[in-house]
Amino acid sequence: MLHAVNLTKSYNNHLALDQLNLSVEPGEIYCLLGANGAGKSTTINLFLNFIAPTSGKAVIDQVEVAKDPQAIKKLIAYIPENLVLYNELSGLENLSYFTGLAGMKYHSDQLEAFLDEAGLQGEAFHKRVKSYSKGMRQKVGVAMAIAKKAKVLLLDEPTSGLDPKASNEFSELLTRLSNQNVATLMATHDLFRAKETGTNIGIMKSGQLVEQLSTDEINHSDLEKLYLKHMNA
Amino acid sequence: MITQNIQHEIRLLSRNYWFVSLTAVLLLLCLYAGHNGLQHFESRQADLNQALADQEEKIQNVTSVAVAVNNGEEPSNAYRLSPMNIAMSTGELATMPPSSMSKLAIGQSDLFTHQVKISSRDDQATLSFNELNNPVQLLFGNFDIAFVLAYLVPLIIIAFTYNLRSQELESGRLKLLASNPIKTNIWLLQRFVIRYFSILIILSIALLLTILWVGIPFNFALLTFMLLTFAYVAFWFGLSFLVNIIGASSGKNAVSLLSLWIVLVLILPTVINQAANTIYPMPSRVALLNEIRETKKSLSEKQDQVLDEYLRNHPELIRDEGKNAYGYWQGYFASQELMEEELAPLIEKFDNQLAKQQSWVDSWRFLSPVVLFQDAATQLAGTSSKNHKDFQNDVKDFGLTWRAHFMPYVFQNNMLKLSDLGELPAFSYQPKPGYTAAYINLGVLLLLSGLFAIRGLKLEGKRQLLQVG
């Protein structure tokens, strides 16, 4: 579903991403781990076509992202670290606007059902987003992905700053979506969440993917050791 | 996408207290400016009415004398029927009545005279129009509707558009938006177009309320004024759209747009006008006045000679009684024509320089949207320098007609009869609304806004969302 083929990005002689190769199949949750500047967000931005690759290609559903970004964006949903919505609008109104931009038309009861499915409390639907916590805003982001019927979910440190309960709820939502065959690529610093939620883990350092493994192959403690080993190398 | 964006913008604007407050402020500004325009109109109308009433009284007095003479009476004030008295003392009042559109754009009407007493006492070439300098230099004038539209509305547009893109980018929301199958250039253009129409609706309501209040009839000139306003607003939206796309941050956009406002609205018109004064300097007015005095003095000293020369040129005015039949007044009237001939080159020099200045300003007006707007608005209102120049020319032409009418009476030494009073030349000024200039300026404003939009669309369409530089 989602493939990086020798994907490379450099800025003014600085190599942000170096010959990245990875694949995420439907139902998989691929967690990219790494320090700041390792190239995780660059990878996500390349799959979103926010930046152009220097060489190599990002492919989603057999279509090269750079060649037909509009077609690709119909398939993907994106949740950044801080999901900034329109503060003066309610969660429902935000969802209505963003799904409208995605070309989907829903009645308000359908939109409410998506918010409900994403775990947002009913009384918050019509409240202005400026009163929402970060966790509530992330749930609106998940509702967008559900409403958009996204095949690919791109997440850039979505649980950063969430309390453990909200973070756990978010992980459960991801698992539910992956059970519906959504392919997820998530950049994160959270080793625990990566091991709990992910199906595959990739460790990045200085723009390179230095380790790839299945979460079934490793426990929490060994994952931490492996991660630190790469970081200290 | 357009439906979503319309609904979205309406929601955002209706919940934006700044927008709601500024709408109220705009309405108040328009009403206050309309009030100023109305006051100016009424004051000018009252001046004209007073002057016309005075003139009517003079004519009534003369007519009553003529009626008495006609009835075979010999009134003591029969001298009032002398051609000299009627040509010089009674005279004719040339007026330039304010159009109702002048309530919207006072323009040059408070700088120029709008009523002139036509009298053979003055030489028509040097009528006391005091604008023998470039009138456009006083563009920044009254607080009227045209001022609100030309100077303040662009600031309101800047306030509501300077960060439409940058705010989304800085907050990170643009990435969320752009993760959807939309083209950000089209999305941004739609937001601008929706805001343009929002401002247009508010502005139209404010203008219509003002127009109804001050009492301007709905006609073609008013429709053109409204279209001109819409084109001017479109120019500023187009400029802001381009700056939004070129600009890097909200702060830089705001500074850039305000700098452009200062340059386009304040600096360029001043520079254009100052350059006109520098390149085509006006000859000294003191020198002109001295020349007029000298010519008058010299002609009065040789009035007999002047009269002889005049009669040689106008043999139809010679009476049989011989040279002794002519006195002071015949000499006076004859010398006026000669004086005009002698002063013509000097006056022409003034007129030429003024025409060159005006032509210079006209050719460079495309550099500044505010000059384009003001020029067209005042022409539609009949208060532009061109309208006043037309009035001056009509007055000068009529002055000559007026004097020529009395020449046979003066030289035949005939008193005017009751029937002659009905045949006196009457002045009438026909305003010529500058529709052509207005539509050219309107077209240029629309063209510029279109070019800005196309350039912006291309720039935004070509670049990556997170492209640096």
Interface residues (C-beta under 8 A of the other chain):
Chain A: Y11 N45 L48 N49 F50 I51 A52 Q70 A71 K73 K74 I76 A77 Y78 P80 N82 L83 V84 L85 Y86 E88 L89 E93 S96 Y97 F98 G100 L101 A102 G103 G141 L154
Chain B: M1 T3 Q4 Q7 H8 R11 L12 R15 N16 S171 G172 R173 K175 L176 L177 A178 S179 N180 P181 I182 K183 W187 Q464 L465 L466 Q467 V468
